[in-house]
Amino acid sequence: MILLLVITLTSLRPVADNYPVYNGTDLGVTYSPLKTVFKVWAPQASAAKLRLYSKGHGGNALQTLDLKQQENGVWSATVLKDIKNQYYTFQVMQAGKWLLEVPDMYAKAVGSNGKRGMVVNLAETNPAGWAADKKPALKNFTDIVLYETHVRDISIDPNSGITHKGKFLGLAEVGTRSTDGQFTGLSHMKELGITHVHLLPSFDFATIDESKSSNGQYNWGYDPQNYNVPEGSYATDAYNGNVRIREFKQMVKAMHANGLRVVLDVVYNHTNDTEHSVFNQFAPGYFYRKTASGQYSNGTGCGNETASERPMMRKFMIESVLYWAKEYHIDGFRFDLMGVHDIATMNALSDALHRYDPTIFIYGEGWTAGDSVLPDSLRATKAHTAQLHQIAAFGDDMRDGLKGGFSDVKSRGFVSAQAGTAESVKFGIAGAVQHPQIDYSAVNYSKVPWASQPYQAISYASCHDDNSLFDRLKIANPDATEAELIKMDKLSNTTVLTSQGISFLHSGAEFLRTKKGVANSYKSPDSINQIDWYRKTHYKAVYDYYRGLVNLRKSHPAFRMPTTELIQKHLSFITTNDKELIAYTLNGNANRDKWTTIMVILNGNASAKQYKLPAGNWTIVADGDKVNQQGISTVSNIITIPATTGYILHQ
């Protein structure tokens, strides 16, 4: 076993051991009106050239310069005049061969399709009032309610009432309404009450032709090209690198002004292209892991995986997120396939971000998409969350406990009366921390708690991956009526929004979003992916219920206790003698809640159940149809919980 580990680690190291490390923070382009300095790290290069252009594509070079070799693998050139708004490429000679003309990996502005970098004065990209931009207050990470959306999805519907459909500016528009008069876009999210908008990848990705961005091309964006540049197809002008930067900032500023923080979905675990990537044009092989046989390791399922443990890849990741946090005022980062990254890099990255801003929230997918040469013990997976510094992971235990296992779309979960799922749901209710009343042997995936504190656990029922929640329930319950499916849907997110940890909603779930049965819709057309704003009107009662639950959570700190100790002290599960009936109390004015005791009863059965309440009078504040914090009715002794319904009561 030890010998195998040594061999595996050795296969990770040979390239890295032979390369110098540059510790400076000035790689890329440093602009001033008097001079612009270009620096790239290409430790094995024998020559390197810089070309300047007047346009982001086409035309001959205005100037070609030879870069000079410096220490620690760096090559540099300085242009002693003002070249603002000119475009540039680098080209490196490696083993006697000139590689491709590309921007540098640190490029902060590019032209159309990201083929050339652009020299910009970042200060001139700031919208009016940017210096006074203020992020909404955040006391505890457990106060967060995440809302995952896509720049194009949320605005492209003809009924959205948004002028800049499919653009960053579309998410900066305030007061937009559908033809039915319902708020859409930014104002909808504000009305719903969520705290953080999680944007699917909005950096420059590869698979949309930005010169034809009006012809309905679609991608989620998990195909990285230029990590430090906003996506051009989301800008009103993809040709001028200043525009996408300014409009991204306008979006962030508008969200902040409306009480919303902004999370960027980041994809450092792989590149869209391997051989032609910017990484391989400067240090071929260095930035990727390879197997013992010399093949690219593929823990991402995308043909390659980056080597986060190597010093210059670790440095790049840390400097990249810091750049987004500082230049764009980003409030959080969601890491795609975080399990591909090593624990040490994620911790160094988190420490650096939190030194800059302690309120930045970091979370990720605590798994890989395939096997990796990185030893499991070093991976930033869900099982190792307790080793991570202020980083959260998605709780697939609760997700699949609620609706059924991800590997079989016809499987059922707690909300569809599937026996044996309650313990997985309880695991999520407790925020994936140690709780004495959970039978961990009966939890679907995790036989031990994996979060050291509740802010490390993301509670959710659905996200962009796989079928939407409503579609998934329909597939697994083909004989159910729409009314029954709606009850399952509401019970799913009633559970999520009353659980400890951090709540997460997939955009559109609040009015039963459908992707028409398409699961992996990463390049499906708008007709599949767009938020259909008519559904907000058609399912207004469902939307109002979701909105009521979000507001209830925000109003009552008992649902968002910040420490494991508080959860262990104040959350008590009650034995119901029914495998599909979960009941628990949040007692003793938990987390200084104004309600002395809160009771949550979740009936996953397909029939109504009677439940004997603890002594005293109880006020019902949510009954599966409506939420009213002032009280719907009072009850004592025996209560009847309808089929597939959650009740919330208090004393």
Protein Blocks (a to p, Z undefined) as FASTA:
>chain_A
ZZmmmmmmmmmmmmmmmpccdfbfkecjdddfkbccdddddfkbcbdcddddfbfgejid
fbdcdddddeehiacddddbdfehiacdddddeehiacdddddfklcbdcehhlaccddd
fklmpcghklmpccdddfbfklpccddddfklmmmpmklopabgoiaklmmpghiacfko
paehjllmmmnopabdcdddfbdcfkbcfklmmnopacehiacfblmbccfklpcblkbm
klmmmmmmmmmmmmmmnopacdddddfkbcfblklpmklmmmghklpccdfkopacdfko
nopacdfkbmklmmmmmmmmmmmmmmnopabdcdehkllpcfklmmmmmmmmmmmommbc
cdddfbdfbdcfbdfklpccfklmmmpghiacddfklmmmmnopfklmkbccfknopghk
lmmmmmmmnoopacfkbcfklpfklmcdfbfbfklpccdfbdfehcdfklmmmmmmmmbc
fklmmmmmmmmmmmmmmcgcjddddehklnopaeehpablmlgcfklmpccfklmmmmmm
mmmmmmmmmmmmmmmmklmcfbfklmmmmmccddehiakbccdddehhighiabfbacdd
ddfbfbdcdddddedjdddfbehjaccfkbpbdcehiacddehiacdddZZ
